[in-house]
Amino acid sequence: MKFIYPDGKKCALTFSFDDNQAFDIRLIEIFDKYGMKGTFNINSGTLGVTADQNCDGNIYVEPDKVKEVYKDHEVAIHGVEHKFIAGLTDSMIVNEFLDDRRALEALTGKLIQGCAYAFGWHNEHIMGILKTLGIKYARGVDATNGFFPPQDFLDWKPTCHQGDDNLMDLGQQFLSVPGYIELPLMYVWGHSYEFGRSGNWTDIEEFCKMMSGKDFIWYATNMEICEYINATRSLEFSADGKKAYNPTLIEVFFEKDDKVASIKPGEFIEV
């Protein structure tokens, strides 16, 4: 029984961009043009801050624009003030993440259960705190340069950064990913301001163009991928392995005799 992605897709591609600067708007235009899906990790404490209100001159998305700007993508938490959590007490850590979640859920009207660690820093203790706060996944910054799904979604490592020299090469490799990788996944992370400050949007547009329109790729948000892969891992099997039960609310797809098959929510089938 080899799992595949929804509707028989063989691979999944996702993006994650941090810090909610106004350059996100341009990046989303590129994503929408090429059919990409992204997750945007927001520091709610910086929303609406203008260039003359901070020392770095950055401009951030307005709070009343969050719902519209990110409507076709995912919003996730990144800490209210992007604090380096290694130096915080547990109660401060809880406030940094939980207050961010409350603020963003109020702005979007959606349930928010994804996260990116500020500066990428985390450990088992931090992961445990996030789990108690209802967070399902959290992304670090250490690149794998590979296409395997994470073992632990609270310790999710991306494939590469947007500015890595091998981004296009990795994209080419992904388009012909080896068949022995089950549920292959390419995950690109970064910051839209890295394009905006340099004025170079060509690289990300060329990457999106190269990856777009592929009928074997599922273009998905971080949460969609997290929930789907967790659903495949939640299937229950009979002792002889010939029957399976899907206790989740997500339809799970797999290959059977070189054909696409699925097990629907609540279904008990022979596999």
KEKEBA-44723 format. One record per atom (N, C-alpha, C, CB): x, y, z negated; residue in one letter. Coordinates in steps of 0.2 Angstrom, whole numbers, plus 5000, padded with zeros to 4 digits. Each point is the difference from the previous one (the first is absolute). Last residue first. Glycine has a CB too. Layout:
REM residues N
XYZA;...
//
This chain:
REM residues 271
496249814992V;500550035004V;500549955003V;499950104992V;497449934997E;500649965002E;500550035004E;499249904999E;499250244984I;500049975006I;500649955000I;499550105006I;498950104980F;500349944998F;500149955007F;499650014987F;499850275006E;499949955004E;500549944997E;499750075010E;500150174983G;499549954996G;500049935004G;499450104996G;501550105019P;499950004992P;499549954998P;500350125001P;500849815021K;499750064998K;499950004992K;499450005011K;502449895008I;499649984994I;499750064997I;500749904998I;500350035028S;500050044994S;499649974995S;500150105007S;501449875019A;499549984995A;500050044994A;500049885004A;501250095022V;499950054995V;499349974996V;500650105006V;501249745008K;499450045001K;499950044994K;499549925008K;502149904996D;500250055004D;499450055002D;500849935005D;499049904978D;500049975007D;500150055005D;499349914996D;500450214984K;499849935000K;500049985007K;499350014989K;501450224995E;500049975006E;499949924999E;500850095005E;498250144981F;500649955000F;500049975007F;500049984988F;498850234994F;500049975007F;500749955000F;499450105005F;498650014977V;500749995001V;500149965006V;500249994988V;498050194999E;500149955005E;500749995001E;498950025005E;500150094972I;500450015006I;500049945005I;500750094994I;498649944982L;499550035005L;500250025007L;499550054989L;501249734994T;500150075000T;499550035005T;501249994998T;499349774996P;499650044995P;500050075000P;500349914993P;500049865024N;500250084999N;499650034995N;500350005012N;500549734994Y;499550054997Y;500350075000Y;499449904993Y;501249845020A;500250064997A;499450044998A;501050005006A;500049735001K;499550054999K;500250064997K;499249914999K;502349915005K;499650005006K;499450055000K;500349885001K;501550054981G;500250055005G;499550015006G;501249994996G;498749864984D;500449975006D;500150065005D;499449894998D;499550174982A;500749964998A;500349975006A;499549984989A;499050245015S;499949944997S;500749964999S;498849995005S;501150284996F;500049945004F;499849944996F;500950055007F;498950244994E;500049944996E;500049945004E;499550074990E;501350215014L;499649945002L;500149944995L;500150045012L;501050184987S;499549984995S;499649945002S;500050124997S;501749995017R;500449974994R;499449984995R;501150075002R;498350055017T;500249945002T;500349964994T;500350055012T;499050164984A;499449965001A;500349935002A;499250105003A;502350074994N;499849984994N;499449955001N;500450104994N;500350025025I;500549944998I;499849974993I;500950065007I;497850125000Y;499949955004Y;500549944999Y;499650085009Y;500550134979E;499449964998E;499949945005E;499550114996E;502350035008C;500149984993C;499449954999C;500650104996C;499450035024I;500449945000I;500149964993I;500650065009I;498150144992E;499749955005E;500449945000E;499450085007E;501550114982M;499549964996M;499649955004M;499950104994M;501750045017N;500349964995N;499549964996N;500950084999N;498349985025T;500350044995T;500349954995T;499250095001T;500749865026A;499650004993A;500350044995A;499649895003A;500349995023Y;500350074998Y;499550014993Y;500450045012Y;500349735002W;499550034996W;500350064997W;499549894997W;501249965026I;500250044994I;499450034997I;501150035005I;498949855016F;500249954995F;500250044993F;500449925009F;499050195012D;499449964998D;500249954994D;499550025011D;501650234996K;500249935000K;499449964997K;501250024999K;499150235004G;499749965005G;500149935000G;500050105006G;501950064983S;499350015001S;499749955005S;500150124997S;502349924996M;499649954996M;499350005002M;500850014991M;500750155019M;500249935002M;499649954996M;501250045001M;498350184995K;499949995006K;500249935002K;500150125003K;500549964976C;499349995001C;499849985007C;499850084990C;502449995007F;499949944997F;499349985000F;500950024992F;499750195016E;500249945005E;499949934997E;500850085004E;498750114983E;499549995005E;500249955005E;499750124999E;501849944983I;499449964998I;499449995005I;500350054989I;501750075017D;500249944998D;499349964998D;501250044997D;498750195009T;500149965005T;500149924998T;500450105007T;499450124981W;499549954999W;500049955006W;499350094995W;502250114993N;500149955004N;499449954999N;501350015001N;499350194987G;499750025006G;500049945005G;500350124999G;500549914978S;500549995005S;499750035007S;500649904994S;498150094986R;500550054999R;500550005006R;499949984988R;498249875012G;499950075001G;500550054999G;498949964996G;501449805002F;499950025007F;499850075000F;499549895002F;500850034977E;500649985003E;500050025008E;500249914991E;497950104994Y;500450075001Y;500749985003Y;499450044990Y;498949795006S;499950045006S;500450065000S;498949965000S;501849814988H;499750064998H;499950045007H;500650004988H;499649725006G;500450065001G;499750064997G;500549955010G;499449764999W;499850054995W;500550065001W;499749914992W;499349845020V;500550065001V;499750054995V;500249975012V;499549754994Y;499850054995Y;500650065000Y;499449924993Y;499649835019M;500550055001M;499750064996M;500549965011M;499049764989L;499850074999L;500650045001L;499249964992L;499849775011P;500550045001P;499750085000P;500749915007P;498449844988L;499750074998L;500650055001L;499149954993L;502049835007E;499350015000E;499850074997E;500049874998E;502250025016I;499850054995I;499250005000I;501150075002I;500149805014Y;500049974994Y;499850054994Y;500949925004Y;499350145020G;499449964998G;500049974993G;499849985012G;501650254997P;500049925000P;499449974997P;501250014999P;498850245013V;500249974994V;499949925000V;499650104994V;500350105022S;500149935002S;500349964994S;500350035012S;499150204986L;499649985006L;500149935002L;500050125004L;501449984979F;499349984998F;499549985005F;500250084991F;502050005014Q;500149934997Q;499349984998Q;501150024997Q;499150205011Q;500049955006Q;500149934997Q;500650095007Q;499450084977G;499350005004G;500049955005G;499950124997G;502149924992L;499649964996L;499350005003L;500750034990L;500850115020D;500249935001D;499649954996D;501250045002D;498550194996M;499749985006M;500249935002M;500150125004M;500749984975L;499350005001L;499749975006L;500050104993L;502449944998N;499749945003N;499349995000N;501049954996N;500250234994D;500250005006D;499849945004D;501050064996D;497650074984D;500549955001D;500249995007D;499649944990D;498750205000G;500650035003G;500549955001G;499750114994G;498249844996Q;499850035006Q;500750025004Q;498950044995Q;501249764988H;499850074999H;500050035007H;500650014989H;499049725005C;500550055001C;499750074999C;500549925008C;498449874985T;500549975005T;500550055001T;499149945006T;499750064970P;499850025007P;500649965005P;499450114996P;499749814978K;500550035004K;499950015007K;500849954992K;497850014983W;500050005008W;500550045003W;498849994999W;500349934978D;500750015001D;500150005008D;500349954989D;497650015002L;500250064995L;500850015001L;499049974992L;499949855019F;499850065003F;500250064996F;499149945006F;502149824997D;499650034995D;499850075002D;500649944991D;500449915024Q;499849964995Q;499550034995Q;501149935002Q;499250175023P;500350004994P;499749944995P;500150125001P;500249865027P;499550044995P;500449994993P;498949985007P;502650025015F;499649954996F;499650054995F;500949915001F;500750155017F;499350015001F;499649954996F;500350035011F;502350134988G;499649935002G;499350015000G;500949944995G;500850214997N;500249995007N;499749945002N;501050064999N;498850054979T;500249935001T;500349995007T;499149974992T;500950264990A;499849975007A;500249935000A;500150115006A;499250064973D;500549965003D;499849965006D;500449994988D;498350164998V;500350035006V;500649965003V;499750114995V;497749844991G;500750034999G;500350035006G;500149924990G;497250025002R;500550005005R;500750034997R;499150005010R;498449874981A;500450065000A;500749995004A;499550034988A;497749875006Y;500749995003Y;500450074999Y;499549925009Y;498450044980K;500049935003K;500749995004K;498850005001K;500150154977I;500450015006I;500149935003I;500550114996I;498449954982G;499649985006G;500350015006G;499150034994G;501850004983L;499650065003L;499649985006L;500950084995L;500649764995T;499450024995T;499650065002T;500849954991T;501149995022K;499549955001K;499450014995K;500949925003K;501050224996L;499650015006L;499449955001L;501050055005L;500749924978I;499550064998I;499550015006I;501050054993I;500749795010G;499549974996G;499550064998G;500849924996G;501150135017M;499549965004M;499449984996M;500949965007M;500950144982I;499650055004I;499549965004I;500950085001I;500649794988H;499650034995H;499650055004H;500949994991H;500749905021E;499449954998E;499650044995E;500749905002E;500550275013N;500349944998N;499449964997N;501150054997N;499750185020H;499549964996H;500449944997H;499050045007H;501350195011W;500249974994W;499549964997W;500850094998W;499250065023G;500149935000G;500149964994G;500450025011G;499150224993F;500749985000F;500249935001F;500250104993F;497449935000A;500450065001A;500749985000A;499150074995A;499049755012Y;500450024994Y;500450065002Y;500149894995Y;497550035015A;500750005002A;500450034994A;499850015012A;497649874991C;500550044997C;500650005004C;499549994989C;497649945009G;500749995003G;500450054997G;499549955011G;498150034986Q;500349954996Q;500749985003Q;498949954997Q;498750215004I;500750005002I;500449964995I;499850125004I;497549945006L;500449964995L;500750005002L;499049934997L;499450275011K;500249935002K;500349974994K;500150035012K;499350214992G;499449964999G;500149935001G;499350095004G;502250114997T;499949955006T;499349974999T;501249985002T;499750164981L;500050045006L;499849965006L;501050064995L;499149844983A;499550065000A;500050045007A;500150014988A;501549825008E;499349975001E;499550055000E;500449904995E;501850175001L;499949985007L;499349975001L;501349995001L;499350074977A;500050065004A;499849985007A;500850064992A;499649774992R;499450034999R;499950065005R;500149974988R;502049925013R;499449965002R;499450034999R;500649904998R;501250204993D;500150015007D;499449965003D;501250014999D;499149974978D;499750075002D;500050015007D;500450044989D;500649765003L;499350004999L;499650075002L;500249914991L;502350065010F;499649965005F;499350014999F;500949925000F;500450204985E;500350015006E;499649975006E;501150024995E;498549924982N;499750075002N;500250025007N;500050034988N;501049785002V;499349995001V;499650065003V;500049914991V;502350115003I;499949965006I;499349995001I;501149944998I;499450164982M;500150045005M;499949975007M;500850064993M;499149814988S;499450045000S;500150055006S;499749984988S;502149885007D;499549965003D;499450045001D;500449904995D;501850245005T;499749954995T;499549965004T;500350084990T;501750035024L;499450014997L;499849954995L;499750065010L;502249955006G;500150044994G;499450024997G;501050045005G;499049845015A;500549964996A;500150044993A;500649955010A;498150125010I;499649974994I;500549964995I;499049995008I;501050245009F;500449944999F;499849964994F;501050065006F;497250105007K;500549994995K;500449945001K;499350074992K;498850055020H;500649975003H;500649994995H;499650055012H;498150034984E;500550055001E;500649975003E;499650074991E;498449805006V;499850075000V;500550055002V;499249974991V;500949785017G;500150034994G;499850075001G;501049934998G;498649925018H;500750005000H;500350044994H;499950005013H;497749865000I;500350044995I;500850005001I;499049984992I;499249995029A;500249974994A;500450044995A;500149905007A;498250095017V;500350044995V;500249964994V;499350105004V;500249845024E;499949984993E;500450064996E;499949875002E;498850165022H;500649974998H;499949984992H;500750065009H;497850075006D;500149945003D;500649964998D;499550055010D;499950174980K;499449965000K;500149935004K;499450115000K;502150094992Y;500249935000Y;499449955001Y;500950044992Y;498850205009V;500749995004V;500149935000V;500450114996V;497649964992E;500050015008E;500749985003E;499150094999E;500749914977K;499549965003K;500050005007K;499350014990K;502150154999V;500249935000V;499549955003V;500650034989V;499350225008K;500149975006K;500249925000K;500350125004K;499350034977D;499449995003D;500049985007D;499650094993D;502449954994P;499649944997P;499349995004P;500650034989P;501650065024E;499550034995E;499649944998E;500050115006E;502649865003V;499349995002V;499550034994V;500349905007V;502250194994Y;499749944999Y;499350005002Y;500749984990Y;501950145013I;499350025001I;499649934999I;500250115007I;502449994986N;499649955003N;499350034999N;500849914998N;501350194993G;499750035006G;499549955004G;501050075001G;500449924978D;500349965006D;499650035006D;500349904993D;499250184984C;500750015002C;500249975006C;500350024988C;497150055007N;500549954997N;500750025003N;499149914999N;498950215006Q;499849984993Q;500549954998Q;498850025002Q;501050085020D;500350054996D;499849984992D;499850085009D;499649785010A;500750015000A;500250054995A;500049975012A;497849894981T;500250045006T;500850015000T;498950055001T;499249774988V;500550044999V;500350035006V;500349934990V;497949915008G;499850075001G;500650044998G;498949974997G;501349794994L;499550025005L;499850075000L;499649894999L;501949984985T;500350055005T;499550025006T;501149954998T;498449894984G;500250064997G;500350055004G;500249944990G;499149845016S;499550045000S;500250074997S;499249904999S;502149925016N;500150034993N;499550054999N;501249985000N;498849805018I;499950074998I;500250024993I;499150005009I;501249825014N;500050004992N;500150074998N;500649895000N;498449975022F;500350064998F;500050014992F;499650055011F;500249755011T;499850024993T;500450064998T;499849884998T;499350025028G;500550024995G;499750014993G;500750055009G;499049855019K;499750014994K;500550014994K;499049935004K;500850105026M;500349984994M;499650014993M;501150025006M;498550045019G;499649944997G;500449974994G;499549985010G;501150215005Y;500349945002Y;499649944996Y;501150055003Y;498350184993K;500150005008K;500249935002K;500450125000K;499549934977D;499350005003D;500149995007D;499550064991D;502449984997F;499849944999F;499349985003F;500650014989F;500350215013I;500449955004I;499849934999I;501050074999I;498050104988E;499950015007E;500349955004E;499850124998E;500849894980I;499449975001I;499750005007I;499850024988I;502250105006L;500149935000L;499449965001L;501050024993L;498850215004R;500349995006R;500149935001R;500550115000R;498849964979I;499450015005I;500349985007I;499550094993I;501949914988D;499649945001D;499550015005D;500249974988D;501250205004F;500249975006F;499749935001F;501150054999F;498650094982A;499650025005A;500249975007A;499850104994A;500849774983Q;500250075003Q;499550015006Q;501249994995Q;498949814988N;499550045002N;500250085002N;499349934992N;501949854999D;500150074998D;499550055003D;501249974998D;499649785013D;499950034994D;500050085000D;500649904995D;498849865021F;500350065000F;499950044993F;500050005013F;499849745002S;499950044993S;500450065000S;499849894994S;499249905024F;500450054999F;499950034993F;500150035012F;499649735004T;499750054996T;500550054998T;499349914995T;499949855021L;500550065000L;499750054995L;500449985012L;499449734995A;499750064997A;500650064999A;499149934994A;500249815021C;500550054996C;499650064997C;501049965008C;497949875005K;500649964998K;500450044995K;500049935011K;497250074995K;500750035001K;500549974997K;499450115000K;498249835000G;500549965004G;500650045001G;499149945005G;499050134982D;499850005008D;500649975004D;499350094998D;501649984978P;499350005003P;499950005007P;499750064990P;502549835002Y;499750064997Y;499350005003Y;501150064999Y;500249714995I;500150055005I;499650064998I;500249925009I;500849824981F;499650065000F;500250055005F;499849984988F;500349755012K;500450065000K;499650065000K;500849935007K;499149794987M;499650065000M;500450065000M;499149944994M;
//
